[in-house]
Each structure stands twice: as structure tokens, then as C-alpha cells.
Amino acid sequence: MKKELDLVLAPEVAFDPALLERELLQQAGLLAPSEAAFIHKIKRSIDARGRKVQVKVRADVYTQTPDLSSLLPSYVYPQVKPEARRVIIVGAGPAGLFAALRCLELGMKPVVVERGKDVRSRRRDLAAINKEHVVNPDSNYCFGEGGAGTYSDGKLYTRSKKRGDVQRILQIMVQHGATPDILFDAHPHIGTNKLPVLIAKLREAILEAGGEIHFDTRVTDFIREKNQLKGVVTANGTTMEGEAVILATGHSARDIYELLHAKNILIEAKPFAMGVRVEHQQSLIDGIQYHCNGDRGAYLPAASYSLVQQVAYKGQERGVFSFCMCPGGFIVPAATAPGEVVVNGMSPSRRDSKYANSGIVVAINLEDMDLKQHGALAGLRLQQALEQKACAVAGGTQVAPAQRLQDFVKGKVSSSLLETSYQPGLASVDMREVLPPMIGERLRGGFQEFGYKMRGYLSNDAQIVGVESRTSSPVRIPRDKETLQHPQITNLFPCAEGAGYAGGIVSAAMDGERCAEQVALLINR
């Protein structure tokens, strides 16, 4: 027997596992924990619209043991057979790793090629960029095992529900060590401190089943016969051949876009967004969102926000919006080459930093790019110019240009800056020296509107840090809607964020699985 429950609870009940279990049992009419065979938590979401914050919980309580295989399925990766077809997967981010796991399920041998290092070795290069301002072009916050998502907030929600089975991706993560709460929370996240462990376990599953993963192996060329891709060539001259190539390189692998362009393999400029990171005290955001004095209490998580506004500049409106909001988080240096400054955000699993940060970015459309001079690489060139300018203006290291928020809106250089979570440090500059007017003027208008929407948001107790430029790929690698193959080159499967078809960990993982499934159809037809 199953009892379906929809409850509205106080935070201290909804976020305390023991109290929540007791409440669910009582609401189901069960007097003692032993009477309940199983509790299946379905969804938990915070409702902060009223003065009193409430939490909505949906769950099924079974009085008899249900079929657990349907509620909590287990995914098995069979051992690769000697005759298995090889699939080359370029990139070991979420798309590449989940493509590899799906290949194993479908009887193919994945060969993953990753330019960066494994998660443990990667940490030394992250320390170097934070403390010594040294950027390793192959191992940084964007490149390496797990991709850019490994050292991020680990957000696991997505709007791309039509692209695959979201729950399946989350279940695989739980099977490999993620907290079961990600199956339950409306906006699940793992946290940058726990993601590396999960990524390492996914790698172990691939290797134990007979797949291959090659770190410190950068792809520099393709093996091509007429219009068919046969494999890849690496920086040390090694050739790797397979039945297909899944290109899952992430949105910052600019050398891959350059390679495709040089080989006359069709790529296209696409819209994306650029702007800055804004950093507040987390207590301020908590106070605004939870209608409190800044002390959210012991049970509510650090508050987040989502903002969007259409802002005109020279008669043309563009969206200004929050991106990758990191409550209780840190701003980190995400450059992938010397001579550029790029910032991103991340949060630990507990989101317990005293800072809140979010990208606030402006939509960049095709008409905003110099397509005549740069063609398909126009957006990439615009990114590079902004990142290099940010580096030069702030002194040529990983110190980032910054300005207090209200000073930025008023066009005033800040005489001093606030404490920050950004380890390499900040330089007070007039951000008009960094941001082109089509971005800077729209950001000013956007921040003014956000100040009306969230009272207290627009003040000099917050500051902007630049530049946030890697929101998504500025290039799309086209593919057929059905087969997912490149329209010119057979056996080439452009995949996930780097190809312009995903926007986060879960959507990238789903796209990786889809590409693996299409490879299987190609091989077995």
C-alpha cells in the first residue's frame, strides 16, 4: 500500500532527517517507524514568497516493501568484450564521462582522451593560479577530469528535460557517491568539495569495465578519409582510431574551434553572454530573500536569487540576467591562457562561505559581433579581447579588475574595495576601461532595475569583479537533429557545451548519453 503525501512544513522539520521521517510517518497514519517499510522522498522546495518561509515536501510512504529496482535502479557496466568497437571520446567532462558509461552499457569500448589531469593532480595547478598567478593552459578550472563543473557549485538542475532522463543521471551520481538528497531537492547541488570524489568514482567504473582514459593527452589533429572521421592525433604524435569520435571538449577549448576552422569543417558563430561577477555578503541576500534580519537560522540553506531584465542601448534591447548564482560561495580565476583574466563562481556543499556571488551578464547576439572580419570565430575573438583587456587593466597578473557596485552604476572609481573571496586579489579600476559600452551601459541599467526588485541589492556594500565571459560557447558545431552527426563529416558527433548543445552538468551528461546511443545505432545498423 502506498500513501501519497504533499506537506507544507517548517524549515526545521523539512531539513532535519529524523524530524522529517517522523512527520511523514505520522501524516501517513503510522505510529512507529518500524511500521513503515519504505519512504520515497520525491521533491522538496522552499517557498519564500510570504513573510514566513515554508518548505513543500512530496513523498510516498509504503506500508509494504515496494519494488526498489524501479525506485532506486542500479546501473551495471558489463566488461568490454575483445571484439567491442572503439569509440574515441574527446574530453572527460560530464558529457565525456557519461558518454563513456553509456558506451559500456551498449557494448562499445570508450577511449576517453583528456588534455588535463585527473582531479587530484589538478589541484596543484589550481593552487598555482590562485597563489602564484600561473596559468597552465591544459590544467586549470576549465580543463581536466570532470571539466569546468568539477570545481564549481555543482548545480544539477536543468530545463533541458526533453534531451534525456534527468532522474537517470542523478541516480547514476547517487550510485557513485553523491548524496541521495539530489533526487529529492528542487534545486539540487553537490558542491565543489564533493564533486572530485564523485568524478573519481565514475572514472573507476569506466576503467574497471575495460574502458580507457588518457590524461595529459591533447588532441591536435583529426584522422580523416574524405568526409569520414577515423580518429584523432594527439600532441605527442600518437594516433587513436575508432568507429566514431564524440567531441565533448567543453566551451573553453578554443584550439579545437581553431582546428575545425583550419580544416574547413563547418562551425558557426552563436549568441552567448558576457559581463561580470557581483559579490555580496550572504547575510544580505538571506535577509532580502527570507525576509529576516540576515540570520537565516540553522535549517534554511544559503539563499540564492534569479534576476532578468531587458535593457536598451542605442535603441537595441538585450537581456541582462544572473548566471550561475553561487550562494555561500567563492569567486575563482577561470583563465585558460596567460594574459587573460576570467572569473567564475563555485560553492562548497554546505554553501557556508560568508559571500554570495553571481554572474550578471548581457546577451551578445550575432549582430553585436564582427562577423565580416572573423566569421564563425567572431564571438571567440570578442571573448579574447575582453579577457585580455581585463588582465592588462588590472596589472597583467590574475588580479581582477573590480569596482563597488553603486560606484559602477554612477561611473565613479572606487577609492577602496571590500574584502573578497577571490584569492588572487582585486584592483580598483573604472570598469568602463574594461567593458565595451554595449555591455557596460546595459549592466548599469540592469543593476538599477535589480535594485528595485531586491531592496538593498544595489549598494556599495557589494562589488563587481571582471570578467565573466565563459557563460557558454560562442561557437556552435552543427549536427543533424536525428543522427547527431556533423552534417559534413560522418562519424563525428559534436557534443554538449563545447558544441553549443548543453548548459550545465546534467544537460551535458544527458547529451553525452544521447551521442553514445546514436554511435551505437550507427555501428549496429
Phi, psi and omega per residue, in radians:
M1 nan 2.422 -3.126
K2 -2.143 2.330 3.057
K3 -1.991 2.148 -3.109
E4 -1.624 2.226 -3.070
L5 -2.121 2.390 2.959
D6 -2.215 1.898 -3.024
L7 -2.093 2.671 2.982
V8 -2.036 2.037 -2.966
L9 -2.179 2.800 2.997
A10 -1.267 2.622 -3.120
P11 -0.973 -0.649 -3.088
E12 -1.180 -0.322 3.048
V13 -1.592 -0.830 -3.047
A14 -1.125 -0.511 -3.074
F15 -1.861 0.167 3.025
D16 -1.901 1.943 -3.024
P17 -0.944 -0.744 -3.098
A18 -1.201 -0.798 3.137
L19 -1.143 -0.650 3.127
L20 -1.128 -0.792 3.130
E21 -1.055 -0.762 -3.137
R22 -1.104 -0.714 3.136
E23 -1.129 -0.740 3.132
L24 -1.107 -0.717 3.121
L25 -1.124 -0.759 -3.136
Q26 -1.128 -0.742 -3.130
Q27 -1.173 -0.457 3.097
A28 -1.472 -0.034 3.115
G29 1.479 0.313 3.119
L30 -1.784 2.340 -3.007
L31 -1.562 -0.461 -3.085
A32 -2.356 2.574 -3.137
P33 -0.961 -0.586 -3.089
S34 -1.159 -0.333 -3.119
E35 -1.334 -0.329 -3.090
A36 -1.628 2.163 3.124
A37 -1.331 -0.637 -3.035
F38 -2.871 2.429 3.016
I39 -2.006 2.123 3.103
H40 -1.881 1.821 3.123
K41 -1.379 2.267 -3.028
I42 -1.851 -0.820 -3.086
K43 -2.716 2.465 3.034
R44 -2.344 2.209 -3.118
S45 -2.488 2.532 -3.122
I46 -1.573 2.325 3.050
D47 -1.988 1.801 -3.100
A48 -1.912 0.392 -3.092
R49 -1.265 -0.598 3.129
G50 -1.565 3.115 3.133
R51 -1.171 -0.484 3.131
K52 -1.856 2.099 -3.112
V53 -1.268 2.304 3.099
Q54 -2.201 2.837 3.131
V55 -2.199 2.219 3.120
K56 -1.636 2.280 -3.114
V57 -2.228 2.295 3.033
R58 -2.063 2.320 -3.116
A59 -2.716 2.716 2.999
D60 -1.944 2.290 3.081
V61 -1.950 2.106 -3.125
Y62 -1.744 2.283 3.079
T63 -1.543 -0.184 3.014
Q64 -2.290 2.633 -3.073
T65 -1.062 2.119 3.124
P66 -1.434 3.116 3.029
D67 -1.320 1.716 -3.058
L68 -1.181 -0.372 -3.127
S69 -1.159 -0.476 3.111
S70 -1.466 -0.538 -3.141
L71 -1.468 -0.707 -3.117
L72 -2.274 1.254 -3.089
P73 -1.139 2.646 3.091
S74 -1.911 2.345 -3.087
Y75 -1.818 2.218 -3.067
V76 -1.962 2.363 -3.126
Y77 -1.973 1.801 -3.063
P78 -1.143 2.668 3.124
Q79 -1.124 2.359 3.141
V80 -1.088 2.288 3.112
K81 -1.445 2.688 -3.115
P82 -0.983 -0.588 -3.089
E83 -1.554 0.096 -3.076
A84 -1.076 2.476 3.096
R85 -1.301 2.464 -3.118
R86 -1.569 2.388 3.057
V87 -2.141 2.116 3.119
I88 -1.479 2.180 3.127
I89 -2.059 2.021 -3.089
V90 -1.672 1.888 -3.138
G91 2.000 2.287 -3.123
A92 -1.961 0.655 2.983
G93 -1.439 -2.933 3.138
P94 -0.970 -0.723 3.140
A95 -1.110 -0.825 -3.110
G96 -1.153 -0.740 -3.121
L97 -1.174 -0.744 3.142
F98 -1.295 -0.514 3.006
A99 -1.106 -0.707 -3.141
A100 -1.130 -0.776 3.121
L101 -1.084 -0.718 3.135
R102 -1.196 -0.634 3.050
C103 -1.005 -0.762 3.127
L104 -1.071 -0.753 3.125
E105 -1.066 -0.564 -3.068
L106 -1.656 0.167 3.030
G107 1.456 0.314 3.117
M108 -1.911 2.752 3.129
K109 -1.731 1.983 3.103
P110 -1.431 2.375 3.031
V111 -2.109 1.772 -3.051
V112 -1.602 2.255 -3.120
V113 -2.025 2.031 -3.071
E114 -2.168 2.181 -3.098
R115 -1.174 -0.497 -3.076
G116 -1.640 -2.887 -3.066
K117 -1.771 2.986 3.042
D118 -1.204 2.895 -2.983
V119 -1.039 -0.649 -3.109
R120 -1.212 -0.826 -3.124
S121 -1.166 -0.484 -3.118
R122 -1.079 -0.506 -3.034
R123 -1.070 -0.582 3.137
R124 -1.113 -0.639 3.141
D125 -1.302 -0.524 3.049
L126 -1.191 -0.686 3.077
A127 -1.112 -0.668 -3.118
A128 -1.145 -0.689 -3.128
I129 -1.269 -0.577 3.138
N130 -1.304 -0.741 -2.990
K131 -1.747 -0.593 -3.062
E132 -1.946 -0.056 3.121
H133 1.110 0.506 3.141
V134 -1.780 2.132 -3.120
V135 -1.801 2.072 3.017
N136 -1.555 2.038 -3.061
P137 -1.118 -0.261 -3.128
D138 -1.925 -0.165 -3.111
S139 -2.517 1.902 -3.035
N140 -2.838 -2.818 -3.134
Y141 -1.225 -0.317 3.139
C142 -1.743 -0.616 -3.032
F143 -1.921 2.433 3.131
G144 2.328 3.072 -3.062
E145 -1.007 2.241 -3.106
G146 1.599 -0.200 3.102
G147 1.206 -2.826 -3.109
A148 -1.133 -0.433 -3.095
G149 -1.269 -0.338 -3.078
T150 -1.099 -0.776 3.124
Y151 -1.886 1.214 -3.119
S152 -2.543 -3.010 3.094
D153 -1.170 -0.385 -3.117
G154 1.279 0.617 3.113
K155 -1.142 2.377 -3.046
L156 -2.125 0.245 3.085
Y157 -1.729 2.645 -3.068
T158 -2.620 2.630 3.037
R159 -1.621 -0.042 -3.033
S160 -1.520 0.934 -3.023
K161 -1.245 -0.360 -3.133
K162 -1.393 -0.187 -3.046
R163 -1.518 -0.193 -3.114
G164 2.954 -2.987 -3.082
D165 -1.638 1.755 -3.117
V166 -1.051 -0.780 -3.076
Q167 -1.089 -0.635 3.104
R168 -1.061 -0.764 3.132
I169 -1.078 -0.780 -3.134
L170 -1.152 -0.668 3.124
Q171 -1.118 -0.696 3.090
I172 -1.102 -0.692 3.113
M173 -1.113 -0.757 3.115
V174 -1.100 -0.714 3.114
Q175 -1.039 -0.467 -3.112
H176 -1.840 0.366 2.942
G177 2.003 -0.109 3.112
A178 -1.246 2.670 3.124
T179 -1.117 2.395 3.123
P180 -1.055 -0.284 3.132
D181 -1.054 -0.402 -3.136
I182 -1.160 -0.335 3.084
L183 -1.392 -0.174 -2.873
F184 -2.074 -0.686 -3.066
D185 -1.326 2.499 -3.130
A186 -1.131 -0.588 3.116
H187 -2.206 1.303 -3.043
P188 -1.250 2.634 3.016
H189 -2.638 2.795 -3.125
I190 -1.873 -0.788 -3.124
G191 1.818 2.491 -3.042
T192 -1.139 -0.423 -3.139
N193 -1.370 -0.356 -3.098
K194 -1.851 -0.364 -3.123
L195 -1.052 -0.732 -3.133
P196 -1.004 -0.641 3.125
V197 -1.144 -0.754 3.100
L198 -1.072 -0.802 -3.122
I199 -1.065 -0.735 3.131
A200 -1.091 -0.645 3.136
K201 -1.246 -0.598 3.042
L202 -1.107 -0.737 3.099
R203 -1.049 -0.796 -3.139
E204 -1.043 -0.681 3.126
A205 -1.105 -0.691 3.131
I206 -1.153 -0.804 -3.105
L207 -1.192 -0.699 -3.121
E208 -1.105 -0.507 3.138
A209 -1.515 -0.034 3.092
G210 1.792 0.102 3.036
G211 -1.323 2.953 3.125
E212 -2.094 2.534 2.996
I213 -2.357 2.188 -3.106
H214 -2.015 1.907 3.096
F215 -1.537 2.929 -3.123
D216 0.910 0.689 -3.062
T217 -2.302 1.734 -3.079
R218 -1.686 2.306 3.105
V219 -1.377 2.248 -3.133
T220 -2.090 -0.174 3.137
D221 -2.808 2.903 3.113
F222 -1.965 2.584 2.991
I223 -1.653 1.990 -2.977
R224 -2.318 2.287 3.007
E225 -2.032 1.903 -3.030
K226 0.954 -2.027 -3.119
N227 -1.888 0.502 3.125
Q228 -2.154 2.302 3.128
L229 -1.581 2.266 -3.096
K230 -1.874 -0.338 -3.097
G231 2.898 -2.790 -3.077
V232 -2.354 2.813 3.035
V233 -2.046 2.374 -3.102
T234 -1.747 3.015 -3.044
A235 -1.078 -0.479 3.129
N236 -1.591 0.159 3.077
G237 1.584 -0.011 3.129
T238 -1.244 2.415 3.053
T239 -1.812 2.445 3.099
M240 -2.263 2.080 -3.087
E241 -1.952 2.653 3.125
G242 -2.817 3.092 -3.142
E243 -1.273 -0.406 -3.129
A244 -2.778 2.820 3.071
V245 -2.164 2.093 3.016
I246 -1.689 2.032 -3.061
L247 -1.671 1.727 -3.045
A248 -2.155 1.023 -2.926
T249 -1.574 -0.087 -3.130
G250 1.470 2.948 -2.993
H251 -1.427 -0.025 -3.086
S252 -1.973 0.080 -3.132
A253 -1.415 1.282 -3.043
R254 -1.132 -0.528 -3.136
D255 -1.147 -0.475 3.083
I256 -1.229 -0.721 3.069
Y257 -1.087 -0.726 3.123
E258 -1.110 -0.691 3.136
L259 -1.136 -0.821 3.117
L260 -1.035 -0.762 -3.131
H261 -1.100 -0.752 -3.132
A262 -1.154 -0.536 -3.130
K263 -1.543 0.121 -3.136
N264 1.022 0.570 3.007
I265 -1.631 2.179 -2.939
L266 -0.996 2.199 2.917
I267 -2.317 2.865 -3.067
E268 -2.391 2.515 2.967
A269 -1.213 2.499 3.109
K270 -2.374 2.736 3.069
P271 -1.098 2.628 3.060
F272 -2.678 -2.712 -3.114
A273 -2.645 2.619 3.086
M274 -2.524 2.738 3.114
G275 3.110 -2.206 -3.056
V276 -2.455 3.003 2.901
R277 -1.754 2.412 3.023
V278 -1.962 2.369 -3.083
E279 -2.129 2.195 3.062
H280 -2.077 2.933 2.868
Q281 -1.222 2.345 3.137
Q282 -1.059 -0.582 3.137
S283 -1.076 -0.573 3.093
L284 -1.159 -0.806 3.131
I285 -1.128 -0.702 3.084
D286 -1.029 -0.798 -3.119
G287 -1.071 -0.706 3.138
I288 -1.200 -0.818 -3.011
Q289 -1.377 -0.597 -3.075
Y290 -1.791 0.071 3.088
H291 0.997 0.806 -3.120
C292 -2.258 -3.099 -3.122
N293 -1.483 0.210 -3.125
G294 1.859 -0.249 3.070
D295 -1.725 1.803 -3.052
R296 -1.401 -0.137 -3.139
G297 1.576 -3.070 -2.996
A298 -1.478 -0.216 -2.965
Y299 -1.954 -0.595 -3.131
L300 -1.253 2.434 3.068
P301 -1.281 2.841 3.059
A302 -0.949 2.296 -3.043
A303 -1.291 2.542 3.053
S304 -2.034 3.139 3.062
Y305 -2.652 2.829 3.070
S306 -2.420 2.168 -3.051
L307 -2.299 2.541 3.080
V308 -2.679 2.507 -3.140
Q309 -2.725 2.401 3.002
Q310 -1.478 2.228 -3.090
V311 -2.280 2.357 -3.107
A312 -1.668 2.525 2.973
Y313 -2.477 2.143 -3.067
K314 0.916 0.716 3.049
G315 1.404 0.007 -3.129
Q316 -1.988 2.121 3.141
E317 -1.494 2.462 3.035
R318 -2.406 2.669 3.089
G319 -1.297 2.350 2.968
V320 -2.011 2.193 -2.975
F321 -2.652 2.747 3.053
S322 -1.339 2.576 -3.077
F323 -2.491 2.280 3.064
C324 0.894 0.996 3.124
M325 -1.201 2.261 -3.065
C326 -2.066 1.604 3.072
P327 -1.222 2.503 3.133
G328 0.961 0.738 -2.970
G329 -2.190 -2.821 -3.062
F330 -2.403 2.627 2.970
I331 -1.643 2.360 -3.066
V332 -2.241 2.711 3.115
P333 -1.428 2.104 -3.036
A334 -2.005 0.419 3.098
A335 -1.130 2.609 3.099
T336 -2.073 0.134 3.090
A337 -2.717 2.623 3.047
P338 -1.046 2.645 3.069
G339 1.488 0.202 3.088
E340 -2.387 2.619 3.032
V341 -2.112 2.162 3.121
V342 -2.335 2.388 3.092
V343 -2.083 2.623 3.094
N344 -2.492 3.083 -3.139
G345 -2.163 2.691 3.043
M346 -2.627 2.829 3.086
S347 -2.429 2.526 2.964
P348 -1.293 2.949 -3.048
S349 -1.051 -0.595 -3.120
R350 -1.486 -0.150 -3.136
R351 0.837 0.903 -2.989
D352 -1.901 0.226 3.000
S353 -1.197 2.710 3.113
K354 -1.393 -0.017 -3.094
Y355 -1.921 2.586 2.942
A356 -2.056 2.387 3.072
N357 -2.428 2.691 3.101
S358 -2.641 2.521 2.926
G359 -1.196 2.360 2.945
I360 -2.107 1.957 -2.921
V361 -2.250 2.828 -3.117
V362 -2.004 2.338 3.098
A363 -1.135 2.320 3.096
I364 -1.946 1.984 -3.130
N365 -1.643 2.944 -3.105
L366 -1.031 -0.620 -3.129
E367 -1.223 -0.203 3.086
D368 -1.517 -0.105 -3.057
M369 -1.832 2.742 3.089
D370 -1.528 1.345 -3.071
L371 -1.249 -0.505 -3.105
K372 -1.141 -0.718 -3.103
Q373 -1.453 -0.719 -2.971
H374 -1.920 -0.165 3.087
G375 0.996 -2.294 -3.070
A376 -1.118 -0.356 -3.122
L377 -1.659 0.243 -3.064
A378 -1.068 -0.797 -3.142
G379 -1.147 -0.687 3.108
L380 -1.070 -0.760 3.133
R381 -1.128 -0.650 3.107
L382 -1.134 -0.750 3.045
Q383 -0.980 -0.924 -3.086
Q384 -1.015 -0.759 -3.111
A385 -1.089 -0.717 -3.126
L386 -1.198 -0.744 -3.123
E387 -1.173 -0.684 3.124
Q388 -1.213 -0.627 3.094
K389 -1.157 -0.724 3.113
A390 -1.051 -0.718 3.134
C391 -1.151 -0.816 -3.086
A392 -1.128 -0.776 -3.087
V393 -1.141 -0.593 -3.090
A394 -1.542 -0.008 3.024
G395 2.059 0.023 3.014
G396 1.532 0.121 3.076
T397 -2.014 -2.708 3.043
Q398 -1.594 0.084 2.943
V399 -1.033 2.357 -3.041
A400 -1.829 2.515 3.056
P401 -1.213 2.471 -3.069
A402 -2.621 2.847 -3.139
Q403 -2.784 2.482 3.056
R404 -1.100 2.575 -2.932
L405 -1.091 -0.878 -3.121
Q406 -1.172 -0.613 3.060
D407 -1.052 -0.739 3.124
F408 -1.051 -0.808 -3.123
V409 -1.104 -0.629 -3.109
K410 -1.521 -0.106 -3.134
G411 1.305 0.568 -3.094
K412 -2.003 2.317 3.091
V413 -1.240 2.321 -3.108
S414 -1.311 2.268 3.119
S415 -1.259 -0.403 3.078
S416 -2.658 2.817 3.114
L417 -2.033 2.862 -3.141
L418 -1.470 2.904 2.930
E419 -1.040 2.675 -3.049
T420 -2.493 2.778 3.040
S421 -1.500 -0.137 -3.074
Y422 -1.380 1.894 -2.977
Q423 -1.088 -0.733 -3.098
P424 -1.136 -0.300 3.095
G425 1.820 2.883 -3.069
L426 -2.144 2.645 3.028
A427 -2.119 2.259 3.114
S428 -1.309 2.063 -3.134
V429 -2.408 2.883 2.942
D430 -1.443 1.921 -3.044
M431 -1.127 -0.149 3.012
R432 -1.167 -0.363 3.065
E433 -1.301 -0.342 -3.066
V434 -1.788 -0.852 -2.998
L435 -1.584 2.254 3.019
P436 -1.107 2.647 -3.077
P437 -0.953 -0.602 -3.104
M438 -1.127 -0.380 3.052
I439 -1.694 -0.907 -3.042
G440 -1.057 -0.800 -3.117
E441 -1.166 -0.644 3.104
R442 -1.220 -0.639 3.072
L443 -1.075 -0.724 3.121
R444 -1.028 -0.834 3.118
G445 -1.091 -0.688 3.133
G446 -1.130 -0.776 -3.137
F447 -1.112 -0.647 3.098
Q448 -1.075 -0.764 3.131
E449 -1.182 -0.657 3.124
F450 -1.137 -0.543 3.086
G451 -1.123 -0.549 3.065
Y452 -1.301 -0.634 -3.087
K453 -1.310 -0.599 3.141
M454 -2.230 1.684 -3.087
R455 -1.077 2.162 -3.106
G456 1.791 -0.214 -3.130
Y457 -1.167 -0.755 -3.092
L458 -1.581 1.760 3.120
S459 -2.794 2.983 3.083
N460 -1.466 0.122 2.968
D461 -1.524 0.132 3.025
A462 -2.227 2.805 3.113
Q463 -2.530 2.693 3.073
I464 -1.787 2.551 -3.118
V465 -2.268 2.329 -3.062
G466 -2.070 2.790 -0.100
V467 -2.021 2.606 3.025
E468 -1.694 1.758 -2.992
S469 -2.192 -0.121 -3.077
R470 -1.868 0.844 -3.127
T471 -1.193 -0.682 3.113
S472 -2.813 3.034 -3.136
S473 -1.202 2.387 3.025
P474 -1.484 0.067 -3.098
V475 -2.259 2.441 2.992
R476 -1.949 2.339 3.003
I477 -1.732 1.901 -2.983
P478 -1.145 2.714 3.074
R479 -2.676 2.750 3.096
D480 -1.198 2.410 -3.071
K481 -1.134 -0.510 -3.097
E482 -1.629 -0.905 -3.052
T483 -1.492 -0.312 -3.085
L484 1.134 0.220 3.064
Q485 -1.539 2.674 3.049
H486 -1.032 2.454 -3.085
P487 -1.161 -0.360 -3.130
Q488 -1.795 -0.571 -2.978
I489 -2.059 1.978 3.100
T490 -1.279 2.706 -3.130
N491 1.263 0.079 3.063
L492 -1.845 2.105 -3.089
F493 -2.026 1.635 3.061
P494 -1.114 2.369 -2.931
C495 -2.387 2.396 2.854
A496 1.098 -2.554 -2.952
E497 -1.075 -0.730 -3.091
G498 -1.138 -0.408 3.124
A499 -1.735 -0.102 3.099
G500 1.640 0.408 -3.050
Y501 -2.136 0.312 3.117
A502 -2.768 2.916 -3.102
G503 -2.591 0.749 3.140
G504 2.761 3.112 -3.037
I505 -1.064 -0.886 -3.037
V506 -1.231 -0.783 -3.134
S507 -1.143 -0.596 3.079
A508 -1.158 -0.766 3.127
A509 -1.070 -0.755 3.128
M510 -1.108 -0.694 -3.141
D511 -1.195 -0.621 3.048
G512 -1.045 -0.761 3.100
E513 -1.100 -0.751 3.137
R514 -1.063 -0.745 3.138
C515 -1.114 -0.721 3.107
A516 -1.078 -0.684 3.136
E517 -1.152 -0.660 3.111
Q518 -1.248 -0.583 3.040
V519 -1.078 -0.752 3.128
A520 -1.069 -0.712 3.099
L521 -1.111 -0.694 3.132
L522 -1.120 -0.798 -3.078
I523 -1.194 -0.649 -3.005
N524 -1.656 0.034 -3.073
R525 -1.289 nan nan
